[in-house]
Amino acid sequence: MPVLPELAQIQFEGFNRFVHERLLEELENFPKIEDTDKEVEFRPIGERYQLTQPSVGERDAAYQCVTYSSDPYVPVQLTRSEDGVVQEEDVRPGSIPWMNSKGTFIINGVARVSVNQILRSPGIYYNRESDQKGVSAYTSTVISDRGGRFKPEMDRKEKIWVRISKKKKISISILLVAMGLSKKDILKNVRYPKIFPNMLKKQGGAVESSEDAIAELYKHPYSATDADISFSESIFKELQKRFSQHRCELGRIGRRNLNIKLTLDVPEAEHFLLPQDISAAADHSIEISYGIGNLDDIDHLKNRRVRSVADSPQEQLKLALNRLENSIRQNLSRAVRRKRAITPRGLVTPAPVIATFKEFSGSHPLSQFLDQTNPLSEMVHKRRLSSVGPGGLTRRTASFQARDIHFSHYGRICPIETSEGMNAGLISSLAIQAEISNSGSLQSPYLKMSESSEKEQLIDSSPTEDDCYRIATENSLISQWRTREKELIPVRYQQEFLSVLWEQVDFRSIHPLHYFSIGASLIPFIEHNDANCALTGSTMQRQAVPLVNPERCFVGTGLESQVASDSGSVVVSGREGQIRYIDGDTIELSSIDEATGSDAVLRVISNELKIYERSNGNTCIHQKSTVLAGELPKRGEVIADGAATARGESAPGRNIPVAYMPWEGYNFEDAVLISERPIYEDISTSFHIERHEVEVCVTNQGPEKVTKQIPQLDSHTLRHLDDNGLVESGSWVEAGDALVGKPTPQEGADSSRAPEGRLLQATSGIQLVNARESCLKVPIGGRGRVTDVRWVYPEDDTSNDSEVIHIYILQKRKIQVGDKIAGRHGNKGIVSKVLPRQDMPHLQDGTPVDMILSPLGVPSRMNVGQIFECLLGLAGEFSETHYRIVPFDERYEREASRKLVFSEPCRASASTRNPWLFEPDHPGKSRLIDGRTGDPFAQPITTGKAYMMKLIHQVDDKIHARSSGPYALVTQQPLKGRSRRGGQRVGEMEVRALEGFGVSYTSQEMLTTKSDHIQARYKVPSAIMTGKPVYKTNTVPESFRLLVRELRCMGLNLEHNFIIEEDLERESENI
């Protein structure tokens, strides 16, 4: 199997381009700044900038909850015109978030990732559109890199217009004249001087001067046509510059695309739209109308570009430097006006740059909270591709064509893995070998076929180049060992699938999983599953929680080790050497450093392990050594496993003995029946770490303090606090126990004014405490072991008035009824019942199965791959073999998967002398024995070893009950939500259930005014707040009015009266 590129390479390459290219580009574009009298000049020297190492380490930044960032220093020259003195200093314009070794950013101690965004590439695109009457017209759209877009179009009367907004279009001649061309220049620049003037004559309304054209360009579409607009030459130049630079900035990529499309030779340094671009666009529109040329497919990847990690920070840096420029200009003019001493460092304040990047990291849609449920979810998040966001599509308006799979996605975007719901097709994943070029194009590697040389050349192909060559699919891998004479090879050529001879093949794929993402590539026998089940399986793998005792899968695809190593979850030896020392926190490796010359130096490399750290998904990150002292690991060898890894491979689950059979209805509708063994032997047990925090600040009544002396609480609640008022690390805490003792001061007169305060003071002379209890307590369901207590000081708190205390509690969760489990083929379910081991069905050797799955979930969902995995896993257990199956093995021979799945149990049956492993009468099935009666079941049953995972959707996080709790202040109803200890909402279905039991008084107490009763919604809250009786409505809600009108539409007239009972008299009112 060929070696795949590093999966997180896209993140590292993008940030490397930003640091070495884009950062320098923006600093060089920073203008020189002068005051109004031009007495002082401020000029930065961007090419001499330097970046410092982050002041804190990666782990320290996460521990201290600070940002892992680097400070750039730029030399600045300050020149005074009076004496010509030049003062040069290195200034710090701000801080830039720095990428860590795992390809993520640490912002305030939280791991975040910058997601790649795919957008329409700037340039011009031609299309054919139809209006409401069905009349078609050729249109072109000019998409700019920064700014808006406008559309040159040709109607059926052969008139060329330019639509600059939805409601306004102008003649193309007006736009060209406004950009500075005369009529003679227009005729010189066009390619068809005989056709173009005739089109202009049909339009009429030509303008004579550039001033009139600018006035027509900026005229509101509803303004008077006879209005006389006049302005000076400076205003005219400013308007012309504003239109070209703010509406038509193509950028470097847009200029390149425009030159290629319109065959222009404009330098790529020219980033703005020029008049010759408009003329060439009009010429191409004429050619399209006469059938010369092709229309563009906007969904083709050659018309799209990726905004990578290099582009998003560059845009934020440009915005930050613009704000910094305004700040420096204001500081300079203020200092000159007040005649103060001026220094470069005194003019530059890092606040604009820091605030811009902080805003980007915290609220930008492309800077996302890293999914750290397991190493696979972290890796998939780094390779995610989003079509939504600033400048992209929206979830509600995106068309089906924009969401659908395109033929140009082959080898670049995975056709399987995408989000579900409204984001379907908009959030996708990169293929395992896809790369992003410097221009933002998605590239796919291929092997170039050569007749003269046996060594094939590896090249990166762009989507534009794919249409020009015959590219063989992965089925051509077989041709390396078969004869090539007169063999037809399936190829892709110009959006079609053909069969050609081997000599006619230009390129071929290099891997059977060439077009799948990393999530889908981990599913064995994926070719035997329905695409929807493969999507569900790849999603479920990202939701698997790391188990206490993970296990390698018996059946895999061979990419498990690379996922574990590239995610950074495991510890890899950086050098070849000998293990010197090992404990729970550190692995020391002694290695000989030969780079110092003739004398070899013995170096000791210390690898610190992560011990019970919390992830973003509240799962446990824990590393443990896999080597012993004295061993000699080689470079690149795994020396410590991490979360959800085993022996250097990704291991999110366990190999579980399963049986596909119904059992007393407990596995109805995908429910799963399990035995007690996964509970008692901690097979499906996981660790979860919750973080609880409390802020200690200075109030108006005085500063808060942390202490153990809390008079309002009893000693049992405070039993785990030390003398400083903090919970002791290692304590086992239950719900309601105090974690941090914190009294909040309050005004003394408040307690004495209360009736109980006056009574105690008058009778016993006791003065109440002038502080209320605001301790941090363990919430309901938060019991566990305290692993760490941290003091955190916010970075933006310059006055040091507040401190934050973080308490970390570890929970050990065993599998139980209500937890969600799943396989890798979309076979998911909820645990419905836990049976004793002796009652479970067992194999003929006496081994009880641990899970019973529903057999009806296989044929309807067409995910037969789970059956193949189950049978092959059983053979692997008895033969002590781990299989790594490359998908699409049918390229070798017909029914290759079926033959493998049957041959391996047959071989294991013969080698282990267990004939029941493979029974020729019913291959793949065996007789199971009922554990309750000891009798065999009537029919043979499919049994085997399936790789099952425990998902993050656990019943402990969802179940909620309430006997008493908080109420809303206005309505006095229970609050909503589990986090607020809320109550149950009585909806329409609950009301119908209560009515069915005839509980009229209970319904009367629980029900309130309907939400669609407009009049009562305003009167009821006001009556409650003022203490008046609740308003009794004498009108009907809107839903009843809608029912009446729907009945009238059907020809049924409903007469209704409103009955009011008062003093046993009935009064009827017509409404």
N, C-alpha and C positions, 0 to 999 in steps of 0.2 A: 504494500500500500504506500503511495507516495506521501511524503511529509507535507502536511498542510501548513500554511503561514500562520503566524501567531494570531489568535482570534481577536485580541485586543490591539492589534497593530494599527487599526484605523484611528483609534483614539490617540495613540502616541504620535503617529505621523502627522495628524492634524494639528496637535498642539506644538509639535516641533516646527511646522511651517509658520505657525503664528509667532513663535518666539524669534525665529531667525529671519523671517521675511516680512510678515504683516506688521509686526511691531516696529521694525525699522522703517517700513514704508510710511506708517502714520506719523512717526516722530520726524521724519524728513519733510513731511508735508505741513508740519506745524509752522505757521507764518511768523515773521518777525513782527514785533509789537512796538509801536511808538506812541508817545503822548500827542495831544492835539497840537502842541507847539514844536514837535519833533526835536525836543531837547534831549530825550533819553530814548535809547533803542534797546529792546530786549530781544535777543536772538539765541534760540537753543541750537546746539550742534548735535542733531539726532544720530548721526552715524557713529558717534563715539559713546553711545550709551552703554551702560553696564548693568547687569543683573546680579543681585546678591543672593546668596543661599538663604532659604527660609530660616527665620530665627528660631523656630521650634521644629522638632521632628514630626514625622507623620503620626506616630502613636501618641506623642505628647499633645499634638493639636487635637486629636480626638478625645484624649483623656481630659484636657483642660477646657474643652469646648470653645476653642478659638479657631480662626481661619488659617489654613496652611497656605501662605502666600509669600511672594517674593517682592522686593522693593527695587525698582529700577532707578538708577541715578544717571541724570543727563547733564553734560556740561552746558553752561549758559554764559553767554557774553553780554555784559551790560555796558553799553557805550554812551558816554556823555559828549554831546556835540560841542560844548563850550571849550573844554580843554582836551578833548580827544582821548580821555582816559578810558581804558578797556578793563573791566573787572570780570574775571571768570571764576565761577564756582560750580561745584557739582550739587545739583538740587534733586530732591526726591518728589516727583510729581504725584506719587500715590503708591498703592499696593495692588498687585495683580495676583488673583488666585492661581496657585501652582498645582499642576497635576502630579499626583503621587505615583508610586510604583505600580499601582493596580489600574491606572487609567481613569481615576475618578478625582473629584475635588472634595476637599474637606472644608465645609463652610460652617462656622460656629460649632465645630465638632461633629457635624453630620455629613455623611458621605452623599455626594450628589454627582450626577452624570450629565454631560452635555449631549443631547440627542441629535443625531444627524437629521436634517430636513431636506426633503426633495421638493424642488420647485420647478416651475417653468423657466427655462433658460432665457435670459434676455436676448432679444433679437426680433426678427420679423417672421410672421407665420401667415400663410395664405389658406383661406377656407372658403367654402361656399355655403351661404345661409339663405334661408327662405323667410319671407315676412308672413304676416297673418293671412294675406291673400294667396299665399303659395308662390309668389314671385321670387325667384332666386336671384342672388347677386353675389359677385365675387368680392370678398372682403379680406383685408389683411390687418393684422394686429401687431403693433410695435410695442413690445414689452421692455420697459427700462429696468435697470438694476436698482436705481433709487428714484422714486417719483411715481407718477401715474403712467397711464398708457393711452394711446389714441389709435384710431382705426382708419386708415385709408381704405375707401371702398368705391366700387364702380357699380352704378345701378344699371337697369335694363336699357336706359336711354343713352348709355355710354358717357355718363358724366362722372367725373372723379371727384369725390368729396373726402374730407378728412373730418372724422367725428372726434372732437376733443372732449366731449362729455356725452352723457346719455340723451340730453335734450338739445344739444347744439352741434351742428356740423357746418363747416365752411368749405369754400372751394379750395382746391389744392393750390391754385394760383395765388390766393390771398396768403396762404401759409408760406409759400416760397418768397413772395415779396416781403412779408413780414420778417423773414430770416435774412433779408439783405440782398436778394437777387432782383435784377431788372428783367423785363420781358425778353430782351435779347439774351441775357444769361440763361434764362430758363430754356429757350429754344436750343442753345448751345449744349446744354447738359443732358437733354433728353436723347434717347436712342432712336425714337421714331418722330422726327420733326414734321412729317406730313400728317400723322394721325393726331398728335398731341394738340396742335392749334385748333383743329376742328372740334375737339372735345371742349376746349376752353371757350370757343364761340357759342357752343350750345348752352353753356352754363350762364354766361353773361355776368353782369355785376362785377366786372373787373375793377380793380383799384389802380391808381396811378402811382402813388408814393408809398414808401415804407411806413410813414406815420399813419396814413389811413388804414394800412393793413394791420398795424398794431392795434389801432383803435377798434377795428372790426374784430380782431382776435379776442380782445378783452371785453368786448361789449356783451352785456348780459342778454340771453336769448329773448327776454321779455321786455327789454328796453325799447324806447322809441327809435325807429330807424332814421329819423331826420335829426337826431341829436348831433350837435356840433361839438366834437371833442378835439381839443388842441392841447399840446404840451411842449415843453422845451426839448432840446436835443439831449440833454443829460438824462431827463426822465425817459426819453425814448430808448436810449442805450441801456438804461437800467431795466426797463420792461423787457427788452429783447434778451438781455442776459438772464433775467429771472426765468423767462419761459424756457430757454434752452438748457439751463443748468438745473432747474428745479423740476421740470417736467420730462426731460429727455436725456438723462444721464444713463448711458448704456453700460458703462464700466468696461473692464478689460475683456470679459467673456462676451458681453454683448457686441462689442466692436468686432471681435473675431468672428462671431456668428454672422453678423451683418455683412462683413467682407466676403465670407464664403458664399452666402446665399445670393447676394446681388453682384458677385464678381467685381468687387471694388478693391482698390489698393490704398485705402486710407491707413495711415500709421495706427498701430494698436495703442499708442500713447494718447490718441484722441478719443476721449471717453464720452463726448457729447454728440448729439445728433447734428449732422451737417445738412445744408441744402441739397448737396449731391446725393445724399442718402434718400431724401424724399423723392427726388427725380428718378433715381434708380428703382425705388419701390413702385412708382407709377408706371415705369416701363415694364417691370415684371408683371404688374396687374394687367397691362395690355396684352402681354404674351399669354398669360393664363386665360384671358377671355377668348383668345384665338386658338386655344388648345395647345399652346407651346408651354411645356413645363408641367409639373405635378403639384397637386395640393399637398399640404403638410398634415401629417398625423400628429396632433398635439400630445397624444398619449405615448408616443414613441420615446424611448429613453434618450435618443439622440437630441430630442428637444427639451430635455430636462437636465437639471444639474443639482448637485448635492451641496447644501450649505453645511459644511463640516465643522469640526471643532476649531478650525482656523478662521472661519468666517464670522461666526457669532461673536467671539470675543473681539474681533477686529471692529465690528460695527459698534460694539459698546465702547471700545477704546476711542473710536472716532467721536462718538457722542461725548465721552468724558473729556477729551482734549478740547472740544468746542466750548464746553462749560469752563474748563480751566483757562482757555483763552479769554473769555469774558471776565473771569475773576481777575486775571493778571492785568487786563486793560483797566479795570476799575481801580485796582490797587495802585497801579502806576500813575494814573491821572490824579488820584487822591493824594498820593505822596508828593507829586510835583506841585500840585496846587497848594498844599500845606507846607512845602519846602522842608520835607523831612529827609533824613538819610535813607538812601535807597540801596538795597542789596538784593542780589538774585534770590537768595533764600527767603528774604522778607516779602517778596512779591508772589512766590509760589506757595500755595496752600494745597495739601494733598486731599482735602475734603471732597472736591468734586469727583476725582477719579475713584476714591474709596466708596463714595456714596453710589456712583453709577454701577460699579461692579457688584456692590452689595444688593442693589435693586435687581440687577440681572440675575444674580445667583438665587435670590429669594423668591422672585415673582415671575420670572420669564417662563413662558410655556416650554421652552426647549431645555431649560435647566431643571431637571426633575430629581425627585427624591429617589435615590438608588434602591432598587429592589434587591434586598439581601436575604431573601428567604433561604436560598441555598446557592452554591457556586454557579449552577446553571442559570438561574434567574438573573444573577449578577452579570454573567457573560452575555446573555441574550439582550439585556437592557442596554449594554454598551454597543451592541450591533443593531439597534433598532433604527428604523427609518420612518419618519413621520411626514405626512403630506399636509398636516394641519399646523397652525401657528401663524405668526406674523408673515404676511405676504403669501400664504398658502391657501388651501381649500378650507371650507367649513363643513362641519358634520351634517348640517341640515340642507345645504345647497349643493353638495358634491353629487355629481351625476353617476349613473351606473357605469358609464364608460371609464370614468376616472378611477373607479374602484376595481374594475375588472382586471383579470390577468391579461397581459400583453405578451406577444411573442418575443419582444425584445427583452423581457425579464429573464430569459433563459440564462442561467449561470450568474445572475446578478441579484435578483430579488426572488425570495422563496415563494413558490406558488401555494404553499400549504399554510405556513405560520402567519397569522394575522390576528388582529383583535376581533372580538365579537361585539355585536350590537351596532350602534351607530358609527363606530370606528372601523367597521369591516372594510378592508381594502385601503383604508387611509393610513393605518399603522401596520407596517410590514417589517420584515427582517431581511438582512443581507444574506446572500448565499455564503457558504463556508469559504469560498475562494474569491469572492468579489473584492475589488479594490477601488479606491477613490483616487482619481488623478488630481494633479495640481489645479486643473481647470474645473473640477467638480463633476467630471463625467465618471459614470460607473463602468469599470473595466472588468473583463473576465479573462482568465488565462486559458490558452489553448496550446496544443503541441502542433508545430508546423511540420507537415509531412515533407520528406526529402527523399529523392531517389538516389542521389549521388552519395549521401552520407547516411550511415545507419543511426547516427546520433540525431535525435529530433530536437528541435529548438523550441524553447518555451517563450511565448510572447503574450503580451496583454492586449486584448482586442477591445476596441470601443464599440458602442452600439452602431455607429455609422459604418464601421468596417465589417460588421457581421453580415450586412446585406450584400456584400461584394464577393464573399467566399463561400465555398461549400464546406460546411462544418459537420463532421460526423458526430453522432451521439455516442453515449457510453457503450452502446452495443458493439462498437468497433474495437473495443479492447480485446476481443477474442481474435482479432486478425493478427495479433502479434505471434501467435503460435499456430494458427491455421495457415493453410496455403492461401496466397493472395491471387491466384490465377482465376480469372473470370468469376470473381465473387462480388455480388452487389451489396453495397454498403448504404444504409439509410443515412441521409444527410439533410441538413437544413440549408435552404438557398432561397433568398428573396421571399421570405414569408411563406415558403412552401416546404413540404417534406417530399424528398425525392429519393430514388435509389440509383446510385451510380457505381461505376467500377472503382476499384481501389486507387488506380492511377489518377482519377479525377478528383480525389479528395484533397482539399487544401489544408484543413486543420481538423483536429479531433479533440474531444474532451479528455481530461486527464484523470477523472475520478468518477465512479458511479454516482456519488452524491454531489455531483458538480452543481446542481441547481437547487439543492435543499439548504435550509438554514441549519444552524447547529442544534436547535431543539428537535427538529424533525429528523436529523441525521442520527439521533440516539435511539430511534425506534427500530427494533429488529423486525424483519419481514413487513416493512411498511408498504411494500408493493401489493400485499394481500389485504390491505385495509382500505375502507372508503376514505375519501379525502377529508370528510367532516370528522371522522373518528381520528384520523391522523392529526388534525388540528387540535382536537380535544386532548389527545395524548400528549402533544408537545406543550400544551398549556398546563396540563396537570403536573408535568415534570417540574415546571417552574414553581408550583405551589407546594411541593413536597418539603416537609420539615426535616431537618437533620435528626437522625435517630441516635440514641445513646450507643448502640452497637451496630454500626452500618455494615453492610455485606456486599461484596462484588456480585454482580449479576452473572448467572450461569450463561445467559444468552445476551450478547451485546453486538455492537457494530464496529468496535475498535477505536472509537473516538473518545471513549470515556477518560482515558489517561490525559489526552490533550486538553479536555475541558477542565480537569482538575488542576493541571499545571498552569495553564494560561489564565485561569481565574485568580491565581494567587492564594488559593485556599491551602495548598500544601507548601511545605518548606523544601526547597531544592538546594542541593549542595552546589555552591558556586565554584568550588575547586575540588581537585582530587587530593585526598589526604586520608588521615586516620582520625576516627572519633576519639577524642581525648577525655571528655567529661559529659555526663548526661544527668539532668534532673528534671523535675516537672516544669521548669521555666526556661531552661537554657540547654543548648547543644553546642559544645565547643569542638571545633575541628582544627587540627594541626596540619598545616600544609607547608611545603617547601616552596619559597618564592625564588625563582631562578631569574627574575627580570632585573636583579640588582647588579649583575655582572658575574665575575668568576666565583665569588663567594656566595654560596646558597644561604638564605636566611630562613629560619623556621618561623612561620607566622601562625598565630592562633586566631581563628575566626569564630566569633560568638554569634549564634543564631538564637534570638529571643523568641519564645513561643507565646502565642496568645492563649490566655487561660481564662475561661468563662467570661468572655466579652459579649456585650449585647450588640446585636445587629439592628438594622433599621426595621426589620420585620419582627422584632422581639424574639428572635431565635438565638440560640447559643453558638458562639464562635469559640471553638476549643481545639487546640492542636496538641497532639501527642506523638511522641517519638516512635519511629518504626525501625530504628537501628540500635545496636548495642555498643557499649564501649569496647574499643579495639577493632571495630570493623573498618574496612577500607572502601568507602563509597567513592564512586567516580563522579566526575563533573556532570551535572544535570540529573543526578539520581535523587529520588525522593527520600528524604531522611525524616520527615514528620508528616503525618496525615492531619487534615483539618476537618471542618464540619462537612458532613455528607460525603466523605471520601474514605476509601479503604484500599490500602496497598497502592496508593498513587492513582487510583481511578475514581471517577465520580460514582458515588453509591448513595442515592437518595432513598433507597428502600431495602427490603429484605426478600430473600427467596422463600416463599411460603408454599407449603403443600395445599393445593386447592382441589376441589371437585366441582364439576358442573352438573348440578342436580337440584331439583326442588326439594325443600325440606319443610314440611308442615306450614307452608305459606310464609315463612319468615324471610325468604329472599324474593318476595314478590316486588315487582317494579324496581329492580336493581338494588334491593336491600341485600346486605351481606351478613351471613351468620358466621361467627368466629368462636373459637374455643378459648379456654382459660390459659392456654400455654402462652400466647403473646402477651398476656398480662403478667403472669407469674415469672416468666423468664425474661422480661423486659425486651421482647423482640420488637415491639412497636412503641417503645417508650421514648419520649423526647424531652429535652430541657428547654425551658422558655425563661427569659429574663425580662422582667418588667422594670421600668424606671419611674420612680415617683419623685417629684420635685416640689420644693417649697421655697418661697422667696422671703428673705429677711431684709426689710427696708426701714427707712426712717419715715415715720408718719408725722402728721401735724401735732399729735399729742406727745410725741417722743419716739425714740428709736425702739424698734423691736429687738429682743434678745433671745438667745437660745439657752434654755435652762431646764433643769429637771424639776424645779419647784413650780408645779402647776396645781393650785389649790382646788380647782374645779374637777380634777380627775382623781380617781382612786389609785392606790399603789399598784394594783394588779394591771391596770392599763399602762402604767409607766415602768413596769418591771424590767424592760429591756433597755432602758435608757442609761447611759453612763453619767458621770458627774457633770459633763458638759451639756447634757440634754440631747445627745445624739444616740441613735440605736447602735448597739455594738455589732460589729461585723461577725458573722457566723451565727447570729441568733435566729431561732425559729419563731416566726411571728404569725399570729392569727389575725383574722378580720377584726378590726376595731382597736388593735394595739397601736400605741403611739410610737411613731418613728422619729419624730423631731418635736421636742417640747418648745413651744413658742407662744408666749403671752403677748397680746397686742394691747398697748396702753390706750386707755380711753379717759375721757374727762371725768373727774371725780364727782362732779355734781350730778352726773347722769344716774349713777347707782344710788345716791342718797335720795334722789327725787322719787325713785320707784317705791311702791307701797311696802314691799318686803324690806327695803332698805330703811325706811323710816320706822317700821315696826321693830326691827332688830336694834336699831340705834336707840329707840326710846325705852325698850324693855331691858335689853342686855348690855347696851353700850357698845355693841359690835359694829365696827365700820367695815363695809363691804370692800372687797378688793377692787382697785381701780384699773383692772386689766381683764380683758376677755380672753378666753382660751381659743387659740387658732392653731392648734397642733396639727401636724401631718399624721394621719392615721392610715392604717392598712384598709383599703376598700374591701367590699364584699367580693369574695372569690380571689383575693390577692394573697392568700397565705403562701408561705414559702420560707426559704433560707436567705438571709441578708448576705450578699457577697461583697458589697463595696459601699462606702460612704464617701462622697466627694463634695468639697467646697468649690464652687465655680464663681468666678468674678466676670461679669459681662464686659466685653471689649468696649462697647460704646458708652459705658458708664464712667465718665471722667471724674465725677465727684465721689465715687466709691460709696454711694449711699445705699446700694443694694448688693446683696449676696444671695446666691442660689445654692441650695443643698440638694444633691442628687442621691437618692437611695435606690440601690439595685437589689431586687429580690428575685431569686431563682426558684422556679417551680419545676417539679418533676411530674410530668403528665403521662399516665398510662392510657392505653387505648380503652375506650368505653363506648357504651351505647350512645349513638348520636354523632360520633366522629365520622369524618369522611375519609374514605380510602379509595385508591384508584390504581390502575395499571398504566402501562405505557401505550395502550391502544384505544384509549377513550372509554375503557370499562371502569366506570366509577360508581360508587354506591355509598350508602350510609349503614353503619353497623346497627343491626336491628335487635340482636340477641347474643348473649354470651352463654355458651353451653359448657358443661363440664367435659373434660377430655374423654372420659369413659363413654359419654353419650354420643360423641362425634363418630361419623363413619370412618372406618380405618381400612388401610390397605391389607393385602393378603399376608404381608410380613408383620402385621400388627401395628404399623405406624398410623396414628390418627391424623386426619387432615385438619388443618387449622382454619380454613375458610371454605365456605360453601357459596358458590356463585350461581347466579341464575343462568340456565342454558338458553333462555329466550333472548338474552342480550347479544347473542352472537349472530344468528341468521338475519335478524331484522336490521341490524346496524352494519352488517357486512364487514366486520373487523375480525377476519379469520386469523390474522396474525397472532392473536393471543393464544389460539389453540396450538399453533406451531411452536410458539415460545414455551408454552406449558409442557408439551410433550418432550421437546428437546432439553428443557431444564431438568426434567426428571431423569433423563439419560445422563446428563452431565453430573448430577448428584451421585449416582451410583458408580459412574466411571471416573469420578473426580476430574472432570474436564470442563474447562470454560470455553465456550464457543464464541467466536467473533465473526458474525455473518455480515457480509456486505450485501446490501439490498440489491434487488433486481438480478438475482442469480440465474434467472431464466435465460440469460444471454449465453450461458454455457450449454444448457440442454433443456429440453422440455420437462416440466414438472420437477425441476431441480430441488425446490424447497420441500416438496412432498416426499421425494426420495430420501433426502437427507433426514427429515424428521422421522421417517420409518426405519431407515437403516441404522441410525445411531441407537435407538432403544433396542433394536434387535442385537446389535453388537454388545451393548451393555448387558442385555439379558443373558447372552452366552458367556460373557467374561465373569459375571458375578453369580451365575447359576440361579438367577431369579426368573423363571419362565413367565411369570405374570407380567413382567415389564413389556413384553411384546407377545401378544396372542394373535396368531394368524387369522383366527376366525373373526375377530373384530379388532383390527389394528388400531392403536391409539386409545383403546378402552380396556378396562379391566373390571373384574368383579370386586365390588366394595361390600363390606360387612357392616351391618347396622350395629352400632355400639350399644343400643338400648336392648335389642333382642338377641344379638349374636347371629342372626340369620343374614345370608347374603341378599342383596337387593335383586329384584326380578330381572333387571336389565343391566348390561355392562355400562359403565359410567366413565366418562373422560376425566382422568386425574393427571396431575403433574405438579411441576414446580413453576409457579408464576412469580414474577418480580412485582411486588405490591408496595405501594408508598402510602404513607400517612400524610394527609394534606393539612394545610394551615387552617382550614375551616373546621374548627373544633367546637364541641358543644360547650366547653367551659367558657368560651368567649361569646357565646350566643344565648345560652339559657339565662333567664332572668325571672325573678319572683319578687313580689312586694306585698308586705303586710301593712306597713305605714311608711310615709316618706314625705317629701316636700310637696307643697301645693302652690299653684299660681297665685300671685297676689291679688289680681283683679277678679278672675273667675272662680278662684278657690277650687280649681280642678287639679288633679294630679299632673305633674310634669310629664313630658314626653321623652322617651329614650332610656336606654339601659345605663348610659353614663350619668344621667341625672337621677337615677333611681326612680324612674317614672312609672306610671301606672298603665293600665290597659285602656286602649282607645276602643270605644264602642261604636263600630261602624254600622253600615246598612245590614251586612250579613249577621252581625251579632244581634242587632235589633230584631231581625226576623226570627232568629233562634229563640230569643226571649219571648217574643210574641207567640211562638209556637207552643211554649210551655204555659202560656197564660199568666205570666208574672207581670201583671199590670202595674202594681205599686213599685216593683223594682225598676221597671222601665221608666216610670214617671220620675224616680229619683235620679236615674243615671242620664236620662236624655235631656238635652238642652235645645236651644234654638238651632234650626237648620242653617247650614253655612250659606245656602243660596237665598236666605230670607234677608233681602237687602235692608229693609226698614228696621227689622229687629236687631240686626247686627250692630247698628249704631246706637240704639236705645238701651239695649241690655247692659253693655259695659258702663255706660254713663249712670244707669240706675244703681249698679253695684258699687261704683266708686262713691256716689253721693249718699249711699245708705238707704235709698228708697226701695220700695218693693219692685221686684223684677217685672219688667214690662210684659203684659199679656197681649199677644198679637191679635189683631182682628183682621189680618190679611193672610193671604196664602203665599207660600214660597214660589220661586220662579219655576221650579221643576213641575209644580202642579199647573201653573199657567201654560207651560210647554205641553203638558199632557192634554189639556183642554184644546189647544190649537191643533195638535196632531189629530185628535178625534174629529175636530171640525173639518180638517182636510179630507177625512174619510167619509164625510157626510153625516157624522153623528154630532148633534148639538147637545152639549152637556150643560144643564142648568144646575148651579150649586149655590147653596146658602151657607153662611157662617153662623153657627149657633153659639150664643153666649149664655151661660147659666149664672144668674145673679138673683139671690133671694128666692130660689126655687121658681123663678119665672123665666121663661124662654123668650128671648128676643132674637128676631131674625133680621139680618141685614144683607142686602143684595150687594155683591161685589163683582 
